[in-house]
Amino acid sequence: FQLQASGGGLVQAGGSLRLSCAISGGSSENFAFAWFRRAPGKEREGVAYSSGGGRTTIVYSDSVKGRFSISRDNDRNAVYLQMNSLKPDDTAVYYCAADNTLGTRILRTTPRFYDYWGQGTEVTVSS
């Protein structure tokens, strides 16, 4: 089971980016997904979480609430992070991660529960 993140880049403050996480080697329906980020000199931070199961539960960190949106396309085996109204503080390497919740609606926000990680995609927001 592998994750491949893409879509990062350089954008001006106020702009938008859409990150993608391509999933291979398994069905995305069995997993909860999350996007984490690590900014230079800062701790890793979870910004968006999406449960599996029939009715998806979504959680955002306060720092991105109202600006970022996580979505998943189980048919395409992909997870996305739409980032709007970007700020210089959003500059970081973004990672998608998967937690095998066996298709339940369990949603955990602690990184140690996420066994699968993509390689990271860098986002730079200029002021």
Secondary structure, DSSP 8 states (H G I E B T S, - for coil): -EEEEE--EEEETT--EEEEEEEESS-GGGEEEEEEEE-TTS--EEEEEE--SSS--EEE-TTTTTTEEEEEETTTTEEEEEE-S--GGG-EEEEEEEEE-TTS------GGG--EE---EEEEEE-
